Amino acid sequence: MKDYQKAFKKAFPYTIPVLTGYLFIGIAFGVMYAEKGYNFLWAGLMSLLVFAGSGQYLAVNFFVPGISFFQVVFLTLTINIRHIFYGLSLLEPFNQMGKMKWYMIFGLTDETYSLLCTTKVPIGVSKEKFMFALALLNQFYWVLGSLIGGLVGTYIPFNSQGIDFAMTALFVVILVEQWLNQRSRIPALLGMVCSVLAIAIFGSEKFIFPAMLIIVLLLFLGKKRLDYEEEEEESCH
């Protein structure tokens, strides 16, 4: 138990940016959910059991007449297809986590993936417990925000037009943070160029999967070159 306490204590400072983001976009989700007439507890329960971030924003529109089961499956798969590629890059560390890997698979979001890939494990802390703490803290922030938003949307009615942009804003913040912290800008530029091309070719509703496929393929082909450049930069410093 002390090992877990230490891991959570060390992990918390790294999750503060996610806390500020998840709290507000969780509130936005809760408000949108409450506007559909649901009790605020359902917003919290959905965030606890589903925890899909942008997928939950999309799911708010599923609770209206005319949406078929196949539309729900297709849209959910389309918007979350990127998580397949996230998972592939974390197969090895997750396999070393024993039973905790099942929660890590469930709790893998864009922001958690970013922390898992960029955060160095502090000295004296178990890597597996530290990774688990990062993921669990992030979900806690999201559930808390959803509950607060559900309460606000229920008891303090206001115009929520444009509130769903909060998720897009968070993605932009993550991109800027990684752009400033990472030595190589090639992966970010590659992602932007491939996404723009995919939108132009496949349209804004179908671009995610082909864009991710092309990005992963190009990164895989250029992995040796990128690793070499990173090693050179580290040797220069």
MDAnalysis code that builds the backbone (N, CA, C; Angstrom):
import MDAnalysis as mda
import numpy as np

u = mda.Universe.empty(711, n_residues=237, atom_resindex=np.repeat(np.arange(237), 3), trajectory=True)
u.add_TopologyAttr("name", ["N", "CA", "C"] * 237)
u.add_TopologyAttr("resid", np.arange(1, 238))
u.add_TopologyAttr("resname", ["MET", "LYS", "ASP", "TYR", "GLN", "LYS", "ALA", "PHE", "LYS", "LYS", "ALA", "PHE", "PRO", "TYR", "THR", "ILE", "PRO", "VAL", "LEU", "THR", "GLY", "TYR", "LEU", "PHE", "ILE", "GLY", "ILE", "ALA", "PHE", "GLY", "VAL", "MET", "TYR", "ALA", "GLU", "LYS", "GLY", "TYR", "ASN", "PHE", "LEU", "TRP", "ALA", "GLY", "LEU", "MET", "SER", "LEU", "LEU", "VAL", "PHE", "ALA", "GLY", "SER", "GLY", "GLN", "TYR", "LEU", "ALA", "VAL", "ASN", "PHE", "PHE", "VAL", "PRO", "GLY", "ILE", "SER", "PHE", "PHE", "GLN", "VAL", "VAL", "PHE", "LEU", "THR", "LEU", "THR", "ILE", "ASN", "ILE", "ARG", "HIS", "ILE", "PHE", "TYR", "GLY", "LEU", "SER", "LEU", "LEU", "GLU", "PRO", "PHE", "ASN", "GLN", "MET", "GLY", "LYS", "MET", "LYS", "TRP", "TYR", "MET", "ILE", "PHE", "GLY", "LEU", "THR", "ASP", "GLU", "THR", "TYR", "SER", "LEU", "LEU", "CYS", "THR", "THR", "LYS", "VAL", "PRO", "ILE", "GLY", "VAL", "SER", "LYS", "GLU", "LYS", "PHE", "MET", "PHE", "ALA", "LEU", "ALA", "LEU", "LEU", "ASN", "GLN", "PHE", "TYR", "TRP", "VAL", "LEU", "GLY", "SER", "LEU", "ILE", "GLY", "GLY", "LEU", "VAL", "GLY", "THR", "TYR", "ILE", "PRO", "PHE", "ASN", "SER", "GLN", "GLY", "ILE", "ASP", "PHE", "ALA", "MET", "THR", "ALA", "LEU", "PHE", "VAL", "VAL", "ILE", "LEU", "VAL", "GLU", "GLN", "TRP", "LEU", "ASN", "GLN", "ARG", "SER", "ARG", "ILE", "PRO", "ALA", "LEU", "LEU", "GLY", "MET", "VAL", "CYS", "SER", "VAL", "LEU", "ALA", "ILE", "ALA", "ILE", "PHE", "GLY", "SER", "GLU", "LYS", "PHE", "ILE", "PHE", "PRO", "ALA", "MET", "LEU", "ILE", "ILE", "VAL", "LEU", "LEU", "LEU", "PHE", "LEU", "GLY", "LYS", "LYS", "ARG", "LEU", "ASP", "TYR", "GLU", "GLU", "GLU", "GLU", "GLU", "GLU", "SER", "CYS", "HIS"])
u.atoms.positions = np.array([
    [0.823, -1.208, 0.000],
    [0.000, 0.000, 0.000],
    [0.861, 1.263, 0.000],
    [1.956, 1.245, 0.763],
    [2.838, 2.413, 0.800],
    [3.457, 2.695, -0.564],
    [3.728, 1.618, -1.316],
    [4.286, 1.788, -2.659],
    [3.307, 2.521, -3.563],
    [2.025, 2.191, -3.439],
    [1.002, 2.860, -4.238],
    [0.859, 4.319, -3.813],
    [0.882, 4.578, -2.506],
    [0.783, 5.945, -2.020],
    [1.929, 6.804, -2.551],
    [3.106, 6.229, -2.546],
    [4.278, 6.932, -3.060],
    [4.138, 7.198, -4.556],
    [3.629, 6.196, -5.286],
    [3.458, 6.341, -6.734],
    [2.448, 7.443, -7.053],
    [1.329, 7.485, -6.319],
    [0.312, 8.511, -6.563],
    [0.839, 9.898, -6.197],
    [1.608, 9.970, -5.116],
    [2.176, 11.253, -4.692],
    [3.147, 11.787, -5.744],
    [3.952, 10.901, -6.313],
    [4.912, 11.308, -7.332],
    [4.231, 11.605, -8.666],
    [3.132, 10.897, -8.954],
    [2.456, 11.053, -10.237],
    [1.609, 12.320, -10.302],
    [1.067, 12.737, -9.171],
    [0.126, 13.860, -9.162],
    [0.657, 15.125, -9.847],
    [1.883, 15.600, -9.542],
    [2.342, 16.829, -10.201],
    [2.354, 16.741, -11.725],
    [2.629, 15.555, -12.259],
    [2.659, 15.386, -13.715],
    [1.268, 15.437, -14.323],
    [0.248, 15.168, -13.514],
    [-1.120, 15.143, -14.031],
    [-1.852, 16.470, -13.861],
    [-1.210, 17.464, -13.275],
    [-1.882, 18.748, -13.053],
    [-2.377, 19.379, -14.357],
    [-1.576, 19.374, -15.453],
    [-2.121, 19.908, -16.713],
    [-3.373, 19.172, -17.177],
    [-3.394, 17.853, -16.980],
    [-4.572, 17.069, -17.346],
    [-5.731, 17.403, -16.408],
    [-5.425, 17.606, -15.138],
    [-6.449, 17.996, -14.162],
    [-7.169, 19.256, -14.612],
    [-6.409, 20.281, -14.984],
    [-7.028, 21.549, -15.396],
    [-7.838, 21.379, -16.670],
    [-7.360, 20.523, -17.558],
    [-8.094, 20.304, -18.807],
    [-9.299, 19.408, -18.618],
    [-9.099, 18.262, -17.959],
    [-10.181, 17.287, -17.789],
    [-11.306, 17.829, -16.924],
    [-10.946, 18.632, -15.945],
    [-11.988, 19.169, -15.063],
    [-12.973, 20.018, -15.865],
    [-12.433, 20.852, -16.749],
    [-13.298, 21.758, -17.502],
    [-14.028, 21.072, -18.652],
    [-13.328, 20.176, -19.369],
    [-14.038, 19.492, -20.454],
    [-14.983, 18.435, -19.894],
    [-14.669, 17.916, -18.692],
    [-15.605, 17.019, -18.019],
    [-16.859, 17.773, -17.611],
    [-16.677, 19.001, -17.109],
    [-17.819, 19.848, -16.765],
    [-18.657, 20.124, -18.008],
    [-17.974, 20.409, -19.132],
    [-18.693, 20.673, -20.377],
    [-19.515, 19.461, -20.793],
    [-18.934, 18.277, -20.669],
    [-19.674, 17.055, -21.007],
    [-20.871, 16.884, -20.081],
    [-20.675, 17.086, -18.787],
    [-21.772, 16.940, -17.833],
    [-22.910, 17.899, -18.120],
    [-22.567, 19.132, -18.500],
    [-23.591, 20.127, -18.839],
    [-24.391, 19.678, -20.062],
    [-23.683, 19.218, -21.091],
    [-24.349, 18.761, -22.311],
    [-25.252, 17.564, -22.018],
    [-24.789, 16.669, -21.157],
    [-25.559, 15.474, -20.812],
    [-26.813, 15.841, -20.031],
    [-26.651, 16.771, -19.086],
    [-27.790, 17.200, -18.270],
    [-28.845, 17.893, -19.128],
    [-28.420, 18.589, -20.175],
    [-29.363, 19.288, -21.047],
    [-30.269, 18.324, -21.804],
    [-29.845, 17.053, -21.898],
    [-30.679, 16.035, -22.532],
    [-31.736, 15.493, -21.559],
    [-31.710, 16.001, -20.306],
    [-32.718, 15.612, -19.333],
    [-32.321, 14.487, -18.409],
    [-31.019, 14.097, -18.415],
    [-30.567, 12.993, -17.577],
    [-30.052, 13.494, -16.231],
    [-30.212, 12.680, -15.209],
    [-29.695, 12.981, -13.878],
    [-28.170, 13.085, -13.923],
    [-27.606, 13.970, -13.112],
    [-26.159, 14.189, -13.134],
    [-25.372, 12.929, -12.800],
    [-25.983, 12.007, -12.052],
    [-25.295, 10.767, -11.692],
    [-25.012, 9.904, -12.920],
    [-25.867, 9.994, -13.934],
    [-25.638, 9.224, -15.152],
    [-24.408, 9.719, -15.892],
    [-24.158, 11.021, -15.833],
    [-22.959, 11.576, -16.467],
    [-21.709, 11.024, -15.788],
    [-21.734, 10.977, -14.442],
    [-20.605, 10.420, -13.705],
    [-20.426, 8.943, -13.966],
    [-21.540, 8.211, -14.026],
    [-21.472, 6.768, -14.263],
    [-20.921, 6.466, -15.652],
    [-21.324, 7.254, -16.640],
    [-20.816, 7.052, -17.995],
    [-19.316, 7.304, -18.053],
    [-18.852, 8.326, -17.357],
    [-17.424, 8.625, -17.329],
    [-16.649, 7.556, -16.568],
    [-17.296, 6.925, -15.614],
    [-16.658, 5.864, -14.838],
    [-16.540, 4.565, -15.638],
    [-17.595, 4.229, -16.378],
    [-17.651, 2.942, -17.067],
    [-17.235, 2.997, -18.533],
    [-17.366, 4.162, -19.145],
    [-17.019, 4.304, -20.565],
    [-15.680, 5.006, -20.722],
    [-15.557, 6.193, -20.159],
    [-14.308, 6.962, -20.155],
    [-13.688, 7.025, -21.547],
    [-14.403, 7.688, -22.450],
    [-13.954, 7.731, -23.838],
    [-13.664, 9.139, -24.338],
    [-13.683, 10.137, -23.454],
    [-13.314, 11.488, -23.867],
    [-14.185, 12.012, -24.990],
    [-13.569, 12.203, -26.158],
    [-14.294, 12.729, -27.311],
    [-15.426, 11.801, -27.714],
    [-15.270, 10.497, -27.454],
    [-16.336, 9.544, -27.751],
    [-17.581, 9.828, -26.930],
    [-17.403, 10.299, -25.703],
    [-18.550, 10.635, -24.863],
    [-19.247, 11.901, -25.355],
    [-18.475, 12.843, -25.861],
    [-19.078, 14.036, -26.457],
    [-19.969, 13.631, -27.621],
    [-19.462, 12.728, -28.447],
    [-20.234, 12.231, -29.574],
    [-21.460, 11.460, -29.098],
    [-21.300, 10.708, -28.006],
    [-22.383, 9.861, -27.510],
    [-23.586, 10.665, -27.032],
    [-23.376, 11.929, -26.667],
    [-24.496, 12.773, -26.239],
    [-25.555, 12.834, -27.335],
    [-25.106, 12.805, -28.589],
    [-26.031, 12.894, -29.719],
    [-26.665, 11.550, -30.071],
    [-26.241, 10.483, -29.403],
    [-26.829, 9.170, -29.674],
    [-28.202, 9.011, -29.037],
    [-28.468, 9.828, -28.005],
    [-29.713, 9.676, -27.258],
    [-30.837, 10.524, -27.868],
    [-30.931, 10.465, -29.171],
    [-31.991, 11.180, -29.885],
    [-32.632, 10.213, -30.872],
    [-33.890, 10.427, -31.228],
    [-34.563, 9.540, -32.177],
    [-33.865, 9.551, -33.544],
    [-33.872, 8.405, -34.215],
    [-33.333, 8.330, -35.576],
    [-31.909, 7.820, -35.668],
    [-31.229, 7.629, -34.528],
    [-29.863, 7.115, -34.531],
    [-29.910, 5.593, -34.372],
    [-29.399, 4.882, -35.378],
    [-29.449, 3.422, -35.339],
    [-28.249, 2.855, -34.596],
    [-28.352, 1.584, -34.230],
    [-27.266, 0.898, -33.533],
    [-26.005, 0.870, -34.395],
    [-26.157, 0.638, -35.683],
    [-25.003, 0.561, -36.572],
    [-24.314, 1.915, -36.731],
    [-25.087, 2.980, -36.692],
    [-24.500, 4.323, -36.727],
    [-23.670, 4.587, -35.475],
    [-24.183, 4.140, -34.339],
    [-23.463, 4.306, -33.073],
    [-22.134, 3.567, -33.124],
    [-22.157, 2.309, -33.581],
    [-20.944, 1.494, -33.660],
    [-19.941, 2.117, -34.621],
    [-20.403, 2.519, -35.792],
    [-19.500, 3.069, -36.810],
    [-18.865, 4.378, -36.359],
    [-19.674, 5.285, -35.828],
    [-19.156, 6.584, -35.403],
    [-18.192, 6.443, -34.233],
    [-18.530, 5.559, -33.286],
    [-17.652, 5.341, -32.134],
    [-16.320, 4.746, -32.572],
    [-16.373, 3.768, -33.477],
    [-15.150, 3.152, -33.994],
    [-14.305, 4.163, -34.742],
    [-14.944, 4.995, -35.528],
    [-14.219, 5.987, -36.323],
    [-13.478, 6.982, -35.445],
    [-14.159, 7.486, -34.426],
    [-13.549, 8.538, -33.613],
    [-12.497, 7.992, -32.651],
    [-12.596, 6.688, -32.310],
    [-11.648, 6.112, -31.360],
    [-10.650, 5.148, -31.991],
    [-10.606, 5.093, -33.318],
    [-9.730, 4.149, -34.002],
    [-8.262, 4.414, -33.685],
    [-7.943, 5.649, -33.327],
    [-6.553, 6.004, -33.028],
    [-6.009, 5.229, -31.832],
    [-6.896, 4.777, -30.939],
    [-6.447, 4.069, -29.743],
    [-5.817, 2.720, -30.074],
    [-6.153, 2.163, -31.230],
    [-5.508, 0.921, -31.669],
    [-4.011, 1.160, -31.829],
    [-3.671, 2.280, -32.439],
    [-2.266, 2.596, -32.675],
    [-1.556, 2.960, -31.370],
    [-2.278, 3.622, -30.457],
    [-1.704, 3.907, -29.145],
    [-1.339, 2.599, -28.444],
    [-2.294, 1.661, -28.459],
    [-2.093, 0.400, -27.763],
    [-0.929, -0.408, -28.311],
    [-0.747, -0.377, -29.615],
    [0.342, -1.140, -30.227],
    [1.700, -0.696, -29.704],
    [1.834, 0.604, -29.458],
    [3.124, 1.126, -28.997],
    [3.360, 0.877, -27.504],
    [2.312, 0.418, -26.799],
    [2.442, 0.187, -25.352],
    [2.282, -1.286, -24.972],
    [2.337, -2.160, -25.950],
    [2.163, -3.588, -25.687],
    [3.171, -4.107, -24.665],
    [4.429, -3.760, -24.847],
    [5.480, -4.286, -23.969],
    [5.340, -3.807, -22.527],
    [5.229, -2.482, -22.292],
    [5.094, -2.042, -20.889],
    [3.815, -2.532, -20.224],
    [2.719, -2.612, -20.973],
    [1.462, -3.091, -20.390],
    [1.547, -4.566, -20.019],
    [2.220, -5.356, -20.830],
    [2.346, -6.786, -20.556],
    [3.142, -7.069, -19.287],
    [3.923, -6.091, -18.839],
    [4.728, -6.245, -17.633],
    [3.968, -5.817, -16.370],
    [2.717, -5.402, -16.540],
    [1.962, -4.847, -15.417],
    [1.001, -5.840, -14.778],
    [1.032, -7.091, -15.205],
    [0.156, -8.087, -14.601],
    [-1.310, -7.752, -14.798],
    [-2.113, -7.900, -13.735],
    [-3.550, -7.651, -13.825],
    [-3.875, -6.181, -14.058],
    [-2.952, -5.301, -13.709],
    [-3.193, -3.866, -13.894],
    [-3.314, -3.492, -15.369],
    [-2.803, -4.356, -16.257],
    [-2.816, -4.026, -17.684],
    [-4.243, -3.877, -18.211],
    [-5.203, -4.611, -17.601],
    [-6.580, -4.524, -18.085],
    [-7.151, -3.135, -17.827],
    [-6.831, -2.561, -16.678],
    [-7.295, -1.191, -16.429],
    [-6.547, -0.210, -17.326],
    [-5.253, -0.440, -17.542],
    [-4.471, 0.461, -18.381],
    [-5.015, 0.505, -19.807],
    [-5.447, -0.644, -20.305],
    [-6.057, -0.695, -21.640],
    [-7.351, 0.108, -21.647],
    [-8.169, -0.083, -20.615],
    [-9.430, 0.644, -20.515],
    [-9.203, 2.141, -20.347],
    [-8.222, 2.526, -19.535],
    [-8.008, 3.934, -19.186],
    [-7.113, 4.701, -20.132],
    [-6.790, 4.124, -21.288],
    [-5.869, 4.785, -22.216],
    [-6.591, 5.858, -23.020],
    [-6.313, 7.109, -22.709],
    [-6.852, 8.244, -23.463],
    [-5.693, 8.991, -24.104],
    [-6.019, 10.004, -24.899],
    [-4.966, 10.777, -25.568],
    [-4.013, 11.397, -24.555],
    [-4.587, 11.989, -23.509],
    [-3.773, 12.685, -22.523],
    [-2.944, 11.706, -21.687],
    [-3.551, 10.576, -21.316],
    [-2.814, 9.561, -20.573],
    [-1.702, 8.974, -21.421],
    [-1.986, 8.734, -22.681],
    [-0.964, 8.216, -23.603],
    [0.208, 9.190, -23.698],
    [-0.109, 10.475, -23.769],
    [0.932, 11.496, -23.853],
    [1.830, 11.462, -22.617],
    [1.215, 11.339, -21.431],
    [2.002, 11.280, -20.199],
    [2.834, 10.000, -20.119],
    [2.241, 8.875, -20.506],
    [2.951, 7.605, -20.442],
    [4.178, 7.592, -21.344],
    [4.086, 8.318, -22.458],
    [5.176, 8.313, -23.437],
    [6.257, 9.353, -23.148],
    [5.909, 10.404, -22.419],
    [6.853, 11.506, -22.245],
    [7.368, 11.680, -20.817],
    [6.709, 11.044, -19.846],
    [7.087, 11.245, -18.445],
    [8.118, 10.210, -18.002],
    [9.202, 10.679, -17.421],
    [10.217, 9.780, -16.882],
    [9.816, 9.354, -15.470],
    [9.921, 8.072, -15.206],
    [9.541, 7.544, -13.898],
    [10.521, 8.043, -12.840],
    [10.033, 8.671, -11.767],
    [10.929, 9.174, -10.718],
    [11.727, 8.042, -10.070],
    [12.878, 8.381, -9.589],
    [13.739, 7.389, -8.926],
    [13.072, 6.894, -7.639],
    [13.150, 5.595, -7.422],
    [12.600, 5.003, -6.211],
    [11.128, 4.658, -6.288],
    [10.530, 4.799, -7.486],
    [9.114, 4.492, -7.660],
    [8.968, 3.373, -8.686],
    [8.093, 2.415, -8.396],
    [7.821, 1.328, -9.328],
    [7.234, 1.883, -10.626],
    [7.807, 1.503, -11.753],
    [7.324, 1.982, -13.044],
    [5.870, 1.593, -13.271],
    [5.520, 0.347, -12.948],
    [4.161, -0.129, -13.170],
    [3.154, 0.629, -12.309],
    [3.478, 0.836, -11.053],
    [2.561, 1.546, -10.146],
    [2.466, 3.024, -10.524],
    [3.566, 3.605, -11.003],
    [3.566, 5.000, -11.422],
    [2.662, 5.186, -12.635],
    [2.765, 4.289, -13.614],
    [1.920, 4.360, -14.802],
    [0.456, 4.189, -14.428],
    [0.183, 3.263, -13.528],
    [-1.185, 3.036, -13.056],
    [-1.735, 4.283, -12.369],
    [-0.907, 4.934, -11.564],
    [-1.333, 6.144, -10.859],
    [-1.671, 7.262, -11.837],
    [-0.872, 7.420, -12.883],
    [-1.148, 8.443, -13.895],
    [-2.514, 8.229, -14.530],
    [-2.786, 6.986, -14.925],
    [-4.046, 6.674, -15.597],
    [-5.246, 6.856, -14.670],
    [-5.136, 6.372, -13.430],
    [-6.265, 6.434, -12.502],
    [-6.568, 7.871, -12.076],
    [-5.534, 8.667, -11.850],
    [-5.748, 10.074, -11.496],
    [-6.461, 10.807, -12.627],
    [-6.057, 10.536, -13.854],
    [-6.687, 11.204, -14.994],
    [-8.170, 10.859, -15.096],
    [-8.515, 9.597, -14.877],
    [-9.934, 9.249, -14.934],
    [-10.698, 9.888, -13.779],
    [-10.077, 9.967, -12.615],
    [-10.739, 10.611, -11.474],
    [-11.105, 12.054, -11.808],
    [-10.196, 12.782, -12.462],
    [-10.469, 14.175, -12.833],
    [-11.653, 14.253, -13.785],
    [-11.704, 13.304, -14.714],
    [-12.771, 13.307, -15.718],
    [-14.130, 13.002, -15.079],
    [-14.166, 12.021, -14.195],
    [-15.413, 11.669, -13.514],
    [-15.875, 12.833, -12.642],
    [-14.945, 13.447, -11.911],
    [-15.281, 14.584, -11.048],
    [-15.852, 15.734, -11.869],
    [-15.203, 16.047, -12.989],
    [-15.698, 17.116, -13.853],
    [-17.080, 16.816, -14.401],
    [-17.321, 15.554, -14.763],
    [-18.629, 15.161, -15.301],
    [-19.740, 15.346, -14.269],
    [-19.451, 14.975, -13.028],
    [-20.438, 15.129, -11.958],
    [-20.734, 16.601, -11.687],
    [-19.684, 17.410, -11.647],
    [-19.869, 18.847, -11.410],
    [-20.678, 19.461, -12.549],
    [-20.317, 19.091, -13.792],
    [-21.032, 19.619, -14.955],
    [-22.489, 19.194, -14.971],
    [-22.740, 17.938, -14.576],
    [-24.119, 17.473, -14.521],
    [-24.943, 18.258, -13.515],
    [-24.338, 18.564, -12.372],
    [-25.026, 19.369, -11.355],
    [-25.278, 20.790, -11.848],
    [-24.255, 21.367, -12.465],
    [-24.389, 22.735, -12.976],
    [-25.473, 22.804, -14.055],
    [-25.439, 21.838, -14.989],
    [-26.417, 21.824, -16.066],
    [-27.837, 21.594, -15.575],
    [-27.967, 20.924, -14.438],
    [-29.297, 20.632, -13.889],
    [-29.876, 21.819, -13.134],
    [-29.050, 22.489, -12.342],
    [-29.563, 23.514, -11.431],
    [-29.225, 24.955, -11.832],
    [-28.309, 25.118, -12.795],
    [-27.977, 26.486, -13.227],
    [-28.066, 26.540, -14.749],
    [-29.258, 26.672, -15.293],
    [-29.435, 26.689, -16.746],
    [-28.717, 27.888, -17.389],
    [-28.033, 27.635, -18.500],
    [-27.388, 28.721, -19.248],
    [-27.167, 28.251, -20.682],
    [-26.817, 29.180, -21.547],
    [-26.594, 28.869, -22.964],
    [-25.254, 28.163, -23.133],
    [-25.298, 26.910, -23.529],
    [-24.073, 26.112, -23.653],
    [-23.575, 26.014, -25.090],
    [-24.044, 26.861, -25.961],
    [-23.624, 26.806, -27.366],
    [-22.101, 26.998, -27.482],
    [-21.447, 26.070, -28.169],
    [-20.005, 26.143, -28.375],
    [-19.185, 25.497, -27.276],
    [-19.838, 24.977, -26.238],
    [-19.101, 24.407, -25.110],
    [-18.364, 23.135, -25.511],
    [-18.863, 22.458, -26.569],
    [-18.218, 21.221, -27.005],
    [-16.848, 21.464, -27.630],
    [-16.493, 22.741, -27.876],
    [-15.168, 23.065, -28.423],
    [-14.073, 22.855, -27.382],
    [-14.464, 22.651, -26.136],
    [-13.486, 22.456, -25.057],
    [-12.570, 21.278, -25.354],
    [-13.101, 20.202, -25.936],
    [-12.282, 19.030, -26.254],
    [-11.236, 19.355, -27.318],
    [-11.648, 20.083, -28.348],
    [-10.711, 20.491, -29.395],
    [-9.613, 21.376, -28.819],
    [-9.992, 22.276, -27.934],
    [-9.018, 23.171, -27.311],
    [-7.977, 22.392, -26.523],
    [-8.418, 21.331, -25.837],
    [-7.484, 20.523, -25.059],
    [-6.478, 19.824, -25.965],
    [-6.936, 19.312, -27.108],
    [-6.030, 18.679, -28.059],
    [-4.973, 19.666, -28.562],
    [-5.392, 20.906, -28.790],
    [-4.459, 21.934, -29.254],
    [-3.399, 22.210, -28.185],
    [-3.831, 22.270, -26.934],
    [-2.892, 22.504, -25.825],
    [-1.865, 21.377, -25.737],
    [-2.322, 20.135, -25.882],
    [-1.410, 18.984, -25.835],
    [-0.389, 19.066, -26.970],
    [-0.860, 19.433, -28.156],
    [0.040, 19.557, -29.304],
    [1.104, 20.622, -29.055],
    [0.687, 21.777, -28.543],
    [1.627, 22.869, -28.277],
    [2.651, 22.448, -27.231],
    [2.176, 21.763, -26.168],
    [3.078, 21.327, -25.097],
    [4.123, 20.350, -25.626],
    [3.704, 19.396, -26.441],
    [4.646, 18.436, -27.003],
    [5.583, 19.098, -28.003],
    [5.080, 20.072, -28.745],
    [5.899, 20.802, -29.711],
    [7.042, 21.533, -28.997],
    [6.741, 22.091, -27.833],
    [7.748, 22.849, -27.092],
    [8.735, 21.945, -26.347],
    [8.258, 20.761, -25.924],
    [9.093, 19.891, -25.101],
    [9.921, 18.883, -25.881],
    [9.455, 18.487, -27.061],
    [10.164, 17.476, -27.828],
    [11.248, 18.116, -28.704],
    [12.404, 17.464, -28.781],
    [13.495, 17.998, -29.595],
    [13.172, 17.922, -31.089],
    [12.619, 16.794, -31.518],
    [12.306, 16.607, -32.929],
    [10.867, 17.024, -33.217],
    [10.699, 17.891, -34.209],
    [9.363, 18.352, -34.594],
    [8.813, 17.542, -35.766],
    [9.606, 16.608, -36.279],
    [9.210, 15.857, -37.467],
    [7.916, 15.067, -37.260],
    [7.754, 14.298, -36.145],
    [6.503, 13.556, -35.962],
    [5.265, 14.454, -35.948],
    [5.358, 15.613, -35.279],
    [4.214, 16.528, -35.216],
    [3.883, 17.086, -36.593],
    [4.914, 17.495, -37.322],
    [4.703, 18.020, -38.673],
    [4.134, 16.948, -39.590],
    [4.657, 15.743, -39.454],
    [4.178, 14.620, -40.245],
    [2.696, 14.368, -39.973],
    [2.323, 14.410, -38.706],
    [0.929, 14.197, -38.339],
    [0.015, 15.262, -38.925],
    [0.444, 16.516, -38.880],
    [-0.376, 17.599, -39.408],
    [-0.527, 17.510, -40.923],
    [0.577, 17.245, -41.618],
    [0.540, 17.163, -43.080],
    [-0.334, 15.993, -43.529],
    [-0.148, 14.830, -42.915],
    [-0.932, 13.646, -43.286],
    [-2.420, 13.857, -43.008],
    [-2.733, 14.520, -41.895],
    [-4.132, 14.774, -41.551],
    [-4.792, 15.713, -42.555],
    [-4.074, 16.763, -42.936],
    [-4.614, 17.712, -43.909],
    [-4.850, 17.033, -45.257],
    [-3.888, 16.220, -45.680],
    [-4.036, 15.494, -46.944],
    [-5.205, 14.510, -46.881],
    [-5.332, 13.819, -45.746],
    [-6.416, 12.845, -45.584],
    [-7.783, 13.530, -45.607],
    [-7.863, 14.705, -45.005],
    [-9.125, 15.465, -45.035],
    [-9.466, 15.861, -46.467],
    [-8.452, 16.303, -47.208],
    [-8.671, 16.727, -48.589],
    [-9.123, 15.565, -49.469],
    [-8.597, 14.368, -49.185],
    [-8.905, 13.209, -50.031],
    [-10.172, 12.483, -49.578],
    [-10.306, 12.242, -48.270],
    [-11.399, 11.409, -47.767],
    [-12.544, 12.201, -47.133],
    [-12.322, 13.480, -46.856],
    [-13.363, 14.280, -46.224],
    [-13.217, 14.300, -44.712],
    [-13.849, 15.257, -44.069],
    [-13.673, 15.462, -42.630],
    [-14.293, 14.356, -41.778],
    [-15.215, 13.579, -42.336],
    [-15.874, 12.546, -41.547],
    [-15.191, 11.183, -41.643],
    [-14.268, 11.014, -42.596],
    [-13.664, 9.698, -42.820],
    [-12.141, 9.737, -42.857],
    [-11.544, 10.813, -42.396],
    [-10.102, 10.977, -42.572],
    [-9.264, 10.331, -41.465],
    [-9.848, 10.061, -40.286],
    [-9.054, 9.661, -39.118],
    [-8.286, 8.369, -39.355],
    [-8.986, 7.321, -39.778],
    [-8.316, 6.030, -39.944],
    [-7.224, 6.065, -41.008],
    [-7.487, 6.554, -42.240],
    [-6.396, 6.599, -43.226],
    [-5.240, 7.500, -42.796],
    [-5.543, 8.601, -42.109],
    [-4.476, 9.491, -41.648],
    [-3.590, 8.784, -40.634],
    [-4.203, 8.110, -39.645],
    [-3.438, 7.387, -38.631],
    [-2.622, 6.263, -39.253],
    [-3.200, 5.577, -40.237],
    [-2.505, 4.475, -40.905],
    [-1.253, 4.974, -41.622],
    [-1.394, 6.084, -42.328],
    [-0.257, 6.652, -43.066],
    [0.810, 7.168, -42.100],
    [0.378, 7.832, -41.029],
    [1.319, 8.371, -40.041],
    [2.143, 7.263, -39.403],
    [1.459, 6.205, -38.964],
    [2.157, 5.079, -38.331],
    [3.113, 4.422, -39.312],
    [2.700, 4.254, -40.551],
    [3.548, 3.631, -41.570],
    [4.804, 4.461, -41.821],
    [4.634, 5.768, -41.951],
    [5.784, 6.643, -42.213],
    [6.723, 6.700, -41.006],
    [6.160, 6.739, -39.801],
    [7.000, 6.743, -38.599],
    [7.760, 5.433, -38.459],
    [7.108, 4.338, -38.813],
    [7.761, 3.030, -38.748],
    [8.921, 2.969, -39.739],
    [8.687, 3.462, -40.952],
    [9.731, 3.446, -41.978],
    [10.888, 4.378, -41.625],
    [10.570, 5.481, -40.945],
    [11.611, 6.451, -40.604],
    [12.115, 6.357, -39.189],
    [11.774, 5.262, -38.499],
    [12.135, 5.115, -37.087],
    [13.643, 5.194, -36.860],
    [14.423, 4.493, -37.663],
    [15.869, 4.486, -37.484],
    [16.448, 5.885, -37.650],
    [15.949, 6.599, -38.639],
    [16.424, 7.967, -38.879],
    [16.082, 8.889, -37.715],
    [14.861, 8.779, -37.205],
    [14.437, 9.621, -36.086],
    [15.220, 9.287, -34.821],
    [15.441, 7.995, -34.575],
    [16.226, 7.588, -33.408],
    [17.659, 8.091, -33.506],
    [18.207, 8.054, -34.720],
    [19.582, 8.514, -34.933],
    [19.702, 10.013, -34.660],
    [18.732, 10.794, -35.155],
    [18.754, 12.238, -34.941],
    [18.611, 12.572, -33.443],
    [17.756, 11.801, -32.744],
    [17.560, 12.036, -31.318],
    [18.835, 11.726, -30.539],
    [19.512, 10.660, -30.894],
    [20.777, 10.295, -30.235],
    [21.836, 11.354, -30.484],
    [21.888, 11.885, -31.692],
    [22.870, 12.929, -32.023],
    [22.622, 14.192, -31.197],
    [21.334, 14.574, -31.067],
    [21.004, 15.771, -30.304],
    [21.346, 15.591, -28.825],
    [21.096, 14.384, -28.306],
    [21.411, 14.126, -26.899],
    [22.909, 14.155, -26.662],
    [23.693, 13.661, -27.626],
    [25.162, 13.670, -27.484],
    [25.696, 15.094, -27.541],
    [25.011, 15.967, -28.301],
    [25.459, 17.362, -28.406],
    [25.202, 18.121, -27.105],
    [24.164, 17.655, -26.356],
    [23.854, 18.339, -25.092],
    [24.632, 17.732, -23.924],
])
